[in-house]
């Protein structure tokens, strides 16, 4: 796998929709993309580079910058095993209106990961077929009238 070629192809095809890119070592790439193009870019990565499996989806809270990052770690699973490439696909999301397109239509393996990120950060995944509680108990909303999300940095613990 030529990681630099992958980055060049992303930039050629998607232009300014591809922001910061980093080669983190052999077989590790970080790519930041605009959320308006994330579905199209994810489909390209799956079709062109056989990145067909979501390892994880996580949220990162930057309250001082008024944003979240949603990070998809994707790789390949095949009959011949796991390809060594891991790509971290990052999407910036406004903290006041935390939503981004779901990638479940591209990667079915994103389903539970997106649910967990929604539940713990409050980031909406538009188009996700089943955004409902996964980890927190059913009474969470009644017990938290301020609709706080437990992995946000401004979450307040009660004494």
C-alpha positions as CSV (number, residue, x, y, z in Angstrom):
1,X,0.0,0.0,0.0
2,X,1.3,3.4,-1.0
3,X,-0.1,5.8,1.7
4,X,1.2,8.9,-0.1
5,X,-0.6,7.8,-3.3
6,X,-3.8,7.4,-1.4
7,X,-3.5,11.0,0.1
8,X,-2.7,12.4,-3.4
9,X,-5.7,10.7,-4.9
10,X,-8.0,12.0,-2.2
11,X,-6.7,15.5,-2.7
12,X,-7.0,15.3,-6.5
13,X,-10.5,13.9,-6.4
14,X,-12.0,16.0,-3.5
15,X,-9.8,19.1,-3.5
16,X,-10.3,21.4,-0.5
17,X,-12.8,19.0,1.1
18,X,-9.7,17.1,2.3
19,X,-8.0,19.1,5.0
20,X,-5.1,18.0,7.1
21,X,-3.5,14.7,6.3
22,X,-0.7,12.9,8.2
23,X,1.3,9.8,7.6
24,X,1.7,8.5,11.2
25,X,4.1,5.7,10.2
26,X,3.9,2.8,7.9
27,X,0.3,1.8,7.3
28,X,-1.2,4.6,9.4
29,X,-2.9,7.6,7.9
30,X,-5.0,10.5,9.3
31,X,-7.3,12.4,7.0
32,X,-9.5,15.3,8.0
33,X,-12.5,15.9,5.7
34,X,-15.4,18.3,5.5
35,X,-18.6,16.7,6.7
36,X,-20.5,17.7,3.6
37,X,-18.2,15.3,1.6
38,X,-17.7,12.6,4.2
39,X,-20.1,10.1,2.7
40,X,-18.7,10.5,-0.8
41,X,-15.1,10.2,0.5
42,X,-16.0,7.1,2.6
43,X,-17.5,5.5,-0.5
44,X,-14.3,6.3,-2.5
45,X,-12.1,4.8,0.2
46,X,-14.2,1.6,0.3
47,X,-14.4,1.2,-3.4
48,X,-10.9,2.2,-4.4
49,X,-8.8,1.0,-1.4
50,X,-11.0,-1.8,-0.1
51,X,-11.3,-0.1,3.3
52,X,-14.5,-2.0,4.2
53,X,-14.5,-2.3,8.0
54,X,-14.9,0.3,10.8
55,X,-12.7,-0.6,13.7
56,X,-14.1,2.2,15.9
57,X,-15.9,5.5,15.9
58,X,-15.1,8.0,18.6
59,X,-15.9,11.6,19.6
60,X,-13.3,14.1,20.8
61,X,-14.5,17.2,22.6
62,X,-12.9,20.6,22.0
63,X,-15.1,23.0,24.0
64,X,-12.6,25.9,23.7
65,X,-12.8,25.6,19.9
66,X,-16.6,24.9,20.0
67,X,-16.3,21.7,18.1
68,X,-16.2,17.9,18.3
69,X,-14.2,15.6,16.1
70,X,-15.8,12.4,15.0
71,X,-13.0,9.9,14.2
72,X,-13.6,6.7,12.2
73,X,-10.8,4.2,12.3
74,X,-11.2,2.1,9.1
75,X,-9.3,-0.8,7.7
76,X,-9.9,-3.9,5.5
77,X,-11.2,-7.3,6.3
78,X,-11.0,-10.0,3.6
79,X,-10.9,-13.8,3.2
80,X,-7.2,-13.4,3.3
81,X,-7.2,-11.6,6.6
82,X,-6.7,-8.1,7.7
83,X,-4.8,-5.6,5.5
84,X,-2.2,-3.6,7.5
85,X,-3.6,-0.1,6.6
86,X,-5.5,1.8,9.3
87,X,-7.0,5.1,8.2
88,X,-8.4,7.6,10.7
89,X,-11.1,9.6,9.0
90,X,-11.8,12.8,11.0
91,X,-14.8,15.0,10.6
92,X,-15.2,18.4,12.5
93,X,-18.7,18.9,14.0
94,X,-20.0,22.2,15.4
95,X,-20.6,21.8,19.2
96,X,-23.8,23.9,19.1
97,X,-25.3,21.8,16.3
98,X,-23.6,18.5,16.7
99,X,-24.6,16.5,13.6
100,X,-22.9,14.7,10.7
101,X,-24.0,12.2,8.1
102,X,-24.0,8.6,9.3
103,X,-21.6,6.3,7.4
104,X,-23.7,3.2,8.1
105,X,-24.8,3.1,4.5
106,X,-21.1,2.7,3.5
107,X,-19.8,0.7,6.5
108,X,-22.4,-1.4,8.3
109,X,-19.9,-2.0,11.0
110,X,-20.3,1.7,12.1
111,X,-23.8,1.0,13.5
112,X,-23.1,0.4,17.2
113,X,-20.1,2.8,17.2
114,X,-22.2,5.7,16.0
115,X,-24.9,4.8,18.5
116,X,-22.3,4.9,21.3
117,X,-20.9,8.3,20.1
118,X,-24.4,9.7,19.9
119,X,-25.3,8.5,23.3
120,X,-22.2,9.7,25.1
121,X,-21.4,12.9,23.2
122,X,-24.8,13.9,21.8
123,X,-23.6,13.9,18.2
124,X,-26.4,13.2,15.8
125,X,-25.7,10.8,12.9
126,X,-28.1,11.9,10.2
127,X,-29.5,8.9,8.4
128,X,-28.7,6.3,11.1
129,X,-31.6,3.9,11.3
130,X,-31.5,3.2,15.0
131,X,-30.1,6.0,17.2
132,X,-31.2,4.7,20.6
133,X,-29.7,3.9,24.0
134,X,-26.9,1.3,23.9
135,X,-25.0,1.8,27.2
136,X,-26.9,4.2,29.5
137,X,-30.0,3.1,31.3
138,X,-33.4,4.1,30.0
139,X,-34.0,6.7,32.7
140,X,-30.9,8.6,31.8
141,X,-32.8,11.5,30.3
142,X,-35.2,11.9,33.2
143,X,-32.3,11.9,35.7
144,X,-30.4,14.4,33.6
145,X,-32.8,17.2,32.9
146,X,-30.0,19.4,31.4
147,X,-29.5,16.7,28.8
148,X,-25.8,16.4,29.7
149,X,-23.7,13.8,27.9
150,X,-21.2,11.9,30.0
151,X,-18.1,12.1,27.8
152,X,-18.3,15.9,27.1
153,X,-15.7,17.9,29.0
154,X,-18.4,20.1,30.5
155,X,-20.3,17.2,32.1
156,X,-20.9,17.8,35.7
157,X,-20.7,15.1,38.3
158,X,-23.0,15.4,41.3
159,X,-21.6,15.4,44.8
